[in-house]
Amino acid sequence: MEKLINYSIHILLSFVVLGSTSVYAENTIASLSANNDQGAITFELNGDFSNGDRSHVRFFIDSDNNPDTGYSDRHITGADYRVKDNKFYEFNGTNWTKMNSTINTSKQNDYISSEVPLSLLGSSDTISFTAVVMDSNWDNWQIYDGMFTYTLDQSPSLVPYDLVKFQSVLDQSKLQWPQSGTEVDYGAFQGFHADHFYLSNEGYMTFETENSGTKRVELREGPQEWSTSTSSLKHLIGEVKCFYPDTIKEYTWMQIHDNKNSGVGGINKPLVRLVWIKEKKDKAGHLLTDHLWA
């Protein structure tokens, strides 16, 4: 099975595991927080959101630290910009004007975040913001009580364990570098091979092997999360930026292993391996180049 893709791809893998049922609940906002790397600031909202990824969110941002300029209403003071789900707006003194920028917004039942390029917010070292969350019908409004102030980190770490949006994955994973058997314990990433595993300025969790004398950098999720013995679907959804290197013939960018220590006859081979191959013939004998294969 092959598929030619662009540099950016979306993947969806479905497996049979235990599922859960969500119950409608009132929206509650427990806290606001933020973090930044060298290129973007991530606004974060923690709480209990009734519709999970179908909820709606608005972040109101005061980027000039002047409460007398911008939009003000109730707990919102001096907002110069607004994020509305994945759209970005600037306040012109009277109305909100939509800008030609798409915002990366992620929504879960207990966590919502929006990543905004710092280039859109001016040059201030301090940014204040608040948030409004709604259900899927744009109803059940809840607003955070007041503006939260965040001072930008001027020398942010590039390692992804500092980033909240990756924390749930990292807590259940270990990093393997530079070879099999050389790895860090689950969740213990502090100071471990940051030159080869880091957060890029574009916000990608990055695996780098150039000039390292190795062919392996792997983030390995714990096996307890996956099972084929249950009856409901679980989805693994990710956005992956693949590249076409000149110096190697192939690389694996994702694989799913059987658990060889499961005690049920597992094998130490991947059940699914997704790989880029520079040149490979398909079943009909046609030579294909720069393709992804499963």
C-alpha positions as CSV (number, residue, x, y, z in Angstrom):
1,M,0.0,0.0,0.0
2,E,1.5,3.3,-1.0
3,K,0.5,6.9,-1.0
4,L,2.3,9.9,-2.4
5,I,2.0,12.9,0.0
6,N,3.1,16.5,0.5
7,Y,5.5,17.6,3.2
8,S,2.6,17.8,5.6
9,I,0.3,14.8,6.2
10,H,-2.5,13.7,8.5
11,I,-2.8,10.2,9.6
12,L,-5.6,8.3,11.2
13,L,-5.2,4.8,12.6
14,S,-8.1,3.0,14.2
15,F,-7.6,0.2,16.7
16,V,-10.0,-1.9,18.8
17,V,-9.8,-0.9,22.4
18,L,-12.0,0.2,25.3
19,G,-14.0,3.3,24.7
20,S,-15.8,5.8,26.8
21,T,-19.0,7.8,26.7
22,S,-19.0,11.6,27.4
23,V,-21.9,13.1,29.4
24,Y,-23.0,16.7,28.9
25,A,-21.7,18.9,31.8
26,E,-21.5,22.6,32.6
27,N,-18.4,24.3,31.2
28,T,-16.0,25.2,34.0
29,I,-12.7,27.1,33.7
30,A,-10.2,26.0,36.4
31,S,-7.1,28.0,35.3
32,L,-5.3,29.8,32.5
33,S,-1.6,29.5,31.7
34,A,0.8,30.1,28.8
35,N,4.2,29.2,27.5
36,N,6.3,30.3,24.6
37,D,9.1,29.1,22.4
38,Q,11.2,31.4,20.1
39,G,8.5,31.7,17.5
40,A,5.1,31.4,19.2
41,I,3.1,31.7,22.5
42,T,0.6,29.0,23.5
43,F,-2.4,30.1,25.5
44,E,-3.8,27.3,27.6
45,L,-7.2,26.7,29.3
46,N,-7.8,24.0,31.9
47,G,-11.2,22.9,33.1
48,D,-14.2,20.8,32.3
49,F,-15.6,21.4,28.8
50,S,-18.9,19.9,27.9
51,N,-18.3,19.1,24.3
52,G,-14.6,18.3,24.2
53,D,-13.1,18.9,20.8
54,R,-16.5,20.3,19.6
55,S,-16.4,23.1,22.1
56,H,-15.7,26.7,21.0
57,V,-13.1,29.0,22.6
58,R,-12.1,32.6,22.4
59,F,-8.9,34.0,23.8
60,F,-8.9,37.9,24.3
61,I,-5.3,39.2,24.2
62,D,-3.9,42.5,25.5
63,S,-0.5,42.7,23.8
64,D,0.4,46.4,24.6
65,N,-0.3,46.3,28.4
66,N,-2.6,49.3,28.1
67,P,-6.1,48.7,29.4
68,D,-7.3,51.9,27.9
69,T,-6.7,50.7,24.3
70,G,-8.5,47.7,22.7
71,Y,-11.7,45.9,23.5
72,S,-13.2,45.9,27.0
73,D,-16.3,44.1,28.3
74,R,-16.9,42.6,31.8
75,H,-13.7,40.6,32.6
76,I,-12.1,41.5,29.3
77,T,-9.8,44.6,29.5
78,G,-7.9,46.2,26.7
79,A,-7.9,43.3,24.2
80,D,-6.0,44.1,21.1
81,Y,-6.4,40.7,19.5
82,R,-8.9,37.8,19.6
83,V,-8.5,34.1,18.8
84,K,-11.8,32.5,17.8
85,D,-11.2,28.7,17.5
86,N,-8.6,28.7,14.6
87,K,-9.2,32.3,13.4
88,F,-7.4,35.5,14.4
89,Y,-8.8,39.0,14.7
90,E,-7.5,42.5,15.4
91,F,-9.6,45.2,17.2
92,N,-9.6,48.4,15.1
93,G,-11.1,50.6,17.9
94,T,-14.7,49.8,16.8
95,N,-15.0,46.3,15.4
96,W,-13.0,43.0,15.1
97,T,-11.2,42.6,11.8
98,K,-10.3,39.1,10.7
99,M,-6.7,38.7,9.7
100,N,-5.2,36.3,7.2
101,S,-3.7,33.9,9.8
102,T,-4.7,30.4,10.8
103,I,-4.2,29.5,14.5
104,N,-3.4,26.0,15.7
105,T,-6.1,25.4,18.3
106,S,-6.4,22.0,20.2
107,K,-9.4,21.0,22.2
108,Q,-10.0,18.2,24.7
109,N,-12.4,17.5,27.5
110,D,-10.1,19.2,30.1
111,Y,-7.6,21.2,28.1
112,I,-7.8,23.8,25.3
113,S,-4.8,25.6,23.7
114,S,-4.2,28.0,20.9
115,E,-0.7,28.6,19.5
116,V,-0.2,32.2,18.2
117,P,3.0,33.3,16.3
118,L,4.7,36.0,18.3
119,S,5.1,38.0,15.1
120,L,1.4,38.8,15.2
121,L,1.4,40.3,18.7
122,G,4.1,43.0,18.5
123,S,7.2,43.3,20.6
124,S,6.0,43.5,24.2
125,D,7.7,41.2,26.8
126,T,4.4,40.9,28.8
127,I,1.0,39.7,27.5
128,S,-2.3,39.6,29.3
129,F,-5.2,37.4,28.2
130,T,-8.5,35.8,29.2
131,A,-10.7,33.2,27.7
132,V,-14.4,32.4,27.0
133,V,-15.5,28.8,26.3
134,M,-18.8,27.7,24.8
135,D,-20.4,24.4,23.9
136,S,-20.9,23.1,20.3
137,N,-24.0,25.2,19.9
138,W,-22.2,28.4,20.9
139,D,-24.2,28.3,24.2
140,N,-23.4,27.7,27.8
141,W,-20.8,30.6,28.0
142,Q,-18.2,30.7,30.7
143,I,-15.5,33.4,31.0
144,Y,-12.4,33.4,33.2
145,D,-12.6,35.9,36.0
146,G,-10.1,38.6,35.0
147,M,-7.0,38.9,32.8
148,F,-4.0,36.5,33.3
149,T,-0.6,38.1,32.8
150,Y,2.3,36.2,31.3
151,T,5.9,37.3,30.9
152,L,7.6,35.9,27.8
153,D,10.6,33.6,28.4
154,Q,13.4,35.3,26.4
155,S,15.5,32.1,26.2
156,P,13.0,29.3,26.0
157,S,14.1,25.7,26.2
158,L,13.7,23.7,23.0
159,V,12.9,20.4,24.6
160,P,9.3,19.3,24.3
161,Y,8.9,18.1,27.9
162,D,8.4,21.8,28.9
163,L,5.3,22.0,26.6
164,V,2.0,21.2,28.1
165,K,0.4,20.0,24.8
166,F,2.9,17.1,24.6
167,Q,3.0,16.3,28.3
168,S,0.3,13.5,28.2
169,V,2.3,11.7,25.5
170,L,5.7,12.2,27.1
171,D,4.5,10.9,30.5
172,Q,3.7,7.6,28.9
173,S,6.8,7.4,26.6
174,K,10.5,6.9,26.6
175,L,13.2,8.1,24.3
176,Q,15.6,5.7,22.6
177,W,18.9,7.1,21.3
178,P,21.4,6.3,19.8
179,Q,20.6,2.5,19.6
180,S,18.3,-0.1,20.9
181,G,18.9,-0.7,24.6
182,T,20.0,2.9,25.2
183,E,17.0,4.7,26.5
184,V,15.5,6.9,29.2
185,D,12.8,5.8,31.6
186,Y,9.2,6.6,30.9
187,G,8.5,10.3,31.5
188,A,12.1,11.2,32.5
189,F,13.2,13.5,29.7
190,Q,15.0,16.2,31.7
191,G,18.3,16.9,30.0
192,F,18.2,13.8,27.9
193,H,19.7,14.2,24.4
194,A,18.1,17.5,23.8
195,D,20.3,18.0,20.7
196,H,18.5,15.1,18.9
197,F,15.0,15.4,20.4
198,Y,13.5,18.9,20.7
199,L,10.8,21.4,19.9
200,S,11.4,23.3,16.7
201,N,10.6,27.0,16.2
202,E,7.6,25.9,14.2
203,G,6.3,23.9,17.2
204,Y,7.1,20.4,15.8
205,M,8.4,17.7,18.1
206,T,11.6,17.1,16.2
207,F,13.9,14.0,15.8
208,E,17.3,14.8,14.5
209,T,20.1,12.3,13.6
210,E,22.3,14.4,11.4
211,N,26.0,14.3,12.4
212,S,25.2,12.1,15.4
213,G,26.7,8.8,14.1
214,T,23.4,7.0,14.7
215,K,20.4,6.0,12.7
216,R,17.9,5.8,15.6
217,V,15.9,8.4,17.5
218,E,12.6,6.9,18.8
219,L,9.8,8.1,21.0
220,R,8.3,4.9,22.3
221,E,4.9,5.0,23.9
222,G,4.1,2.5,26.7
223,P,2.4,-0.7,25.6
224,Q,-0.4,-0.5,28.1
225,E,-2.5,1.8,26.0
226,W,-3.1,-0.5,23.0
227,S,-5.0,-3.7,22.8
228,T,-6.9,-5.6,20.1
229,S,-9.0,-7.7,22.5
230,T,-11.7,-5.1,23.2
231,S,-14.6,-3.9,21.2
232,S,-14.6,-0.1,20.8
233,L,-12.5,2.1,18.5
234,K,-9.6,4.2,19.6
235,H,-8.0,6.7,17.2
236,L,-4.4,7.9,17.0
237,I,-4.4,11.2,15.2
238,G,-1.3,13.1,14.3
239,E,0.2,15.8,12.0
240,V,3.6,14.8,10.7
241,K,6.0,16.8,8.6
242,C,8.1,14.4,6.5
243,F,11.2,15.3,4.6
244,Y,13.1,13.9,1.6
245,P,16.8,13.5,2.5
246,D,19.6,13.2,0.0
247,T,21.9,11.1,2.0
248,I,19.8,8.1,3.0
249,K,17.6,5.6,1.2
250,E,14.8,5.2,3.6
251,Y,13.5,6.1,7.1
252,T,10.7,4.9,9.4
253,W,8.6,7.7,10.8
254,M,6.1,5.6,12.8
255,Q,5.6,2.0,13.7
256,I,3.4,-0.1,16.1
257,H,5.0,-3.1,17.8
258,D,3.6,-6.2,19.3
259,N,4.7,-6.4,22.9
260,K,7.4,-9.0,23.0
261,N,7.1,-9.1,26.9
262,S,3.3,-9.6,26.9
263,G,3.6,-13.3,27.7
264,V,1.1,-14.2,24.9
265,G,3.6,-15.1,22.2
266,G,4.4,-11.6,21.0
267,I,7.0,-11.1,18.3
268,N,9.7,-8.4,18.2
269,K,8.6,-7.0,14.9
270,P,6.3,-4.1,14.0
271,L,2.7,-4.9,13.2
272,V,2.6,-1.7,11.2
273,R,5.6,0.2,9.9
274,L,5.2,3.5,8.0
275,V,8.3,4.4,6.0
276,W,9.6,6.8,3.4
277,I,11.6,5.0,0.7
278,K,13.7,6.9,-1.9
279,E,13.1,4.3,-4.7
280,K,11.0,1.1,-4.6
281,K,8.9,-0.8,-7.1
282,D,5.2,-1.4,-6.6
283,K,3.5,-4.8,-7.2
284,A,3.2,-4.0,-10.9
285,G,6.9,-3.4,-11.2
286,H,6.7,0.4,-11.6
287,L,9.6,2.2,-9.9
288,L,8.3,4.9,-7.5
289,T,10.4,7.6,-6.0
290,D,10.0,9.7,-2.8
291,H,7.0,7.7,-1.6
292,L,5.5,6.7,1.7
293,W,4.8,3.0,2.2
294,A,3.0,1.0,4.9
